[in-house]
């Protein structure tokens, strides 16, 4: 009996409590649209124009934490048939022939590279008057100030379905 107690004590003494690893911090969520596509937060990886539609939609769904609210097809765009995926935060991704070809932001809260954001006052730059309002471009990102508004109302890069 005494030997059994000594062996049990030795086994317990030789054991160390296993500590659970520190929980991993969640991956940063979000992205920054820019003149070449999308820059996911917290990584050097990119989602550039030309990527396949399904992979882009899956990646953006993970980054934003929700799927698109709607995906539609518009055959009447100047660029031809465009498939558009719309997220509730005002981000629209445009695809032609299955490839990511453009994005549009129409709601405050998602800043683009530059930084430009819907709802902010435009920088002091020369603007072009169009049928949509006043437009300017900065580093491949276009911005619109609608007539009667002092603030940026729409930002985009790449393929869009704007009718001028």
N, C-alpha and C positions, 0 to 999 in steps of 0.2 A: 504494500500500500504506500509505504513511504517512498519507494522507488517511482511509483506512478505519479505521486505528487511532485517529486523532483523533476521528472520528465515533462510533466505538464507545465511546471513553472519555467523550465528551460525553453520550451516551445513558445510560451507566451512572451518571455523576455526577448526571444529572437525575432519575434514578429513586430512589425511596425504597423501603425494604423495607416491604411491607405487613405490618402487625401484625394479628394476629387479635384480634377483640374479646374482652374478658374474658368468660369463661363466665358465663352467667346463673346466679344461685343458684336452686336448685329452689324452686318455690312451696311455701309452708308447707302441711303436711298436717295434717288433723285438723279437729275441729269441737267445738263446745260446745253440747249440748242446753240449751234454756231453755223458758220458759213459752209462747213463741210459735212454736217450731220448732227450727231449728238455726242456729248461727252458725259459718260456716266460719272457720278460722284465717287470720289475716293479711289480712282483707278486711272491708269494710263491707257487702258483699253478704250476703243472708240466704236461707235456705231455710225459709220460713214455712209454717205449716199452710195448706192450701188449694191448694198447688201440685200439678201433675200427677204421678202415680205414676212414670211412666217417667223423666221428667226428674230427679226427686228421687233415684231409685235410681242413675241414671247419675252424678249429681253426688256423691253420698255414696261411690260406688265409687271415683271419682277421688280424693276427699279422704282416704279410708281406705287407698287403694292395693290394694284387693281387692274383689271382688264379694260379694254376700250368699252365705252358705253354703246358704241355703234360702229359698224363697218359698212360703208356704202360704196357703190360704184357709180361714177358719173361719166357717161360717154360723150358729154357735150363740152369737155374742156378743150382748150386750144392745143394742149399737149396730147390729145387723144383720150382714150379710156383711162381714167384715174380711179384707183381704189383709195378711199380715205378712211383711216381709223381715227375715231374721236374719243378722247379721254375727258372725263368730267372737269379736269383742271384747265380746260381750254386749249390743250395740245391736240393738234391734228397732224398725223403723218400721212403723206401722200406716196402712192406707189404706182408705177407704170410698168406694165409687162412683168409684174412680180418683183420688181426691184424698188427699194427705197429711193425716192427721188426728190423729196421735199418735206418741209414741215411748216406749220403755221401755229402761232400762239395768239389767242384772242382774249385771254383773261389775265388779270393781275396775279402775281405770285410765282411765276416761272420766268426768271431772268435769263436772258440770253448772254452769250459772250459779248463783251464790249464795255460794260454791261448795259443792256437796254431791257426795259420791262414795260409791259402794258400798264398804263395808268400813271407813268412818270412823265414829266415834262421832257420834251425832246432837247437834245443838246443844240448848241448854236451852230447849225450847219446849213448849207444851202439846200433848199428843198425844191423838188419838182412838182408843179401843179398837174394833177391828173383828174380824171373823172371820179376817182375814188376819194381824192383829197390831196394832201401834201405828203410826198414820199421822199425818203432819202435812204442811202445805203451806207453801211459802215462794216468793213471787214467781211463782206459777203452776206450780211444780214440786212434785210430791207425793213423799213419801218413806215407806218402810215399814221398820219394825224388826220382824222376825219374832219370835214368841214364843220365849223361851229364848236370844235373841241380844242382845248389847249394841250391835251395829253396824247401820248401814243396809244392807239387803239388796236393795232395789229402789227405783228412781227412775223417775218417769214424768210425762208431761204429755199432755193431750189424750185421744183415744180409746184405751181399753185393752180387754182381754177378761178382766178379773178377775171372778171369781164370788164374791160375798159372801153 
